Amino acid sequence: MPEPTSPAGDDTVYWYDAGIAGKRVEADGGAAAIGTRFPSREMFAGTLTGQRMDQGDPPWRWCEIGDLVTKPEEFEGDTVWCEESYIYEVG
């Protein structure tokens, strides 16, 4: 694993992983639907930027996806952080 490049807080570390940068991926995940107590399912597709984030102990491992070609209609960001177990490499 590459060395972390920038600590973000007591339990969060951001780092760059050239080994994943540029891979085409899809990701799914869920959260509460805004303004409700009901769950939602969100889908994203794009390219891994190579940026990673480890959070907590044991760490949750997150990857940043950019160049989004699929995202929820109301999502305005250019990138999204997704937990790595919900990311799937495609073509």
N, C-alpha and C positions, 0 to 999 in steps of 0.2 A: 504494500500500500504506500502511495506517495506520502511524504511528510505534509502535515497541515501547514497552510500558508498564512492563515490569519484567524486568530481566536476572536470570536464574536461575543463571548460572555463566559460565565462560570461553567456552563455545561454545553456550549455550542461552539463548534469549530467548522469553519468554511475551508475548503481546499479544492485544488484543481487536479483532475484525473484525465490525463491525455488519452488513456486507454479506452475511454467511453465517448470522448468528444466526437461529434459528427455522426453517431449512430442514429438511424431512424427508429423511432419508438412510438408505441401507443401506451396510454396509461388510463386506468380507471380508478375512481375513488368515490368517497361519499362524505357528506356533511349534512348538517341540518339545513333544510330549505329556508331561505331567508324569511323571517317573520313567522315561522311555524315551529312546531316541535316534531315535524315529520322529516324522515331522512330523504336525501336525494342522491342520485347517481350522476357523476360527471365523467365525461370522456374527453381526452386530449390526445392529439397526435402531433408529432413534430420531431425535432432533432436535439439530442443531448448536447448541452453546451460544454460539458466537462466539469462544470461546477458541482461540487458535492457539499453537503452539510451533515455533520454528525451532531446529534442532539441528545443529551441525557446519558445515563449510565445504568444499564447497558445502553449503547446509543441506538436511537432511531436513525436510519440512514436515508437521506433525501438526495435526489438528483434534480437538477434544473433542466427543464425542457424549453427550448426556444423555437423560432421559426414555426410557430403553431399553424397547422393546416386544419386541425379540428379542435374546437373548443366550444364551451357553452355560449349561447347567444349573448348573454349578459356579461360575459367575462371580457374585461377591457385590457388586461395585461398582455405584454409581449412575450413574457416567459411565465412559467409556473413551476413550483417545487412540488414534486411527488415522491412519496415514500417508495423506495426502490423495489419492494416486493410487489408493487402494483404496476410496474413498468415492464413492457414486453417489447423485445426487439422485433422489428419487421423489416423485410426486404432490405 
